[in-house]
Amino acid sequence: MSYYKQYIVYLKLFIFKKGRLLASALDRYWNFFYICSCKSNVIQL
């Protein structure tokens, strides 16, 4: 049980440190995907 709690603490710390970087990368990827899908929808119309 203590190992599980230790893992949760480590995971929270990792998310706290890397969360902002990961979020910005995901936002960049999502924006790229969204623009591509919009372009393809316009081409289909």
C-alpha positions as CSV (number, residue, x, y, z in Angstrom):
1,M,0.0,0.0,0.0
2,S,2.8,2.4,0.8
3,Y,4.4,1.6,-2.6
4,Y,1.1,2.5,-4.2
5,K,1.0,5.8,-2.4
6,Q,4.6,6.5,-3.3
7,Y,3.7,5.8,-7.0
8,I,0.8,8.2,-6.8
9,V,3.0,10.9,-5.3
10,Y,5.6,10.4,-8.0
11,L,3.0,10.5,-10.7
12,K,1.5,13.7,-9.4
13,L,5.0,15.3,-9.2
14,F,5.7,14.1,-12.8
15,I,2.4,15.5,-14.0
16,F,3.0,18.8,-12.2
17,K,6.5,19.2,-13.8
18,K,5.7,17.9,-17.2
19,G,2.0,18.8,-17.4
20,R,2.5,22.2,-18.9
21,L,4.9,21.0,-21.5
22,L,2.8,18.1,-22.4
23,A,-0.3,20.2,-22.6
24,S,1.3,22.7,-25.0
25,A,2.6,19.9,-27.2
26,L,-0.9,18.3,-27.2
27,D,-2.5,21.7,-28.0
28,R,0.0,22.1,-30.9
29,Y,-0.8,18.6,-32.2
30,W,-4.6,19.2,-31.8
31,N,-4.4,22.6,-33.6
32,F,-2.5,20.9,-36.5
33,F,-5.0,18.1,-36.7
34,Y,-8.0,20.5,-36.5
35,I,-6.6,22.7,-39.3
36,C,-6.0,19.6,-41.5
37,S,-9.5,18.2,-40.9
38,C,-11.0,21.6,-41.6
39,K,-9.1,21.9,-44.9
40,S,-10.2,18.4,-45.9
41,N,-13.8,19.2,-45.0
42,V,-13.6,22.4,-47.2
43,I,-12.1,20.4,-50.0
44,Q,-14.9,17.8,-49.7
45,L,-17.6,20.5,-49.8
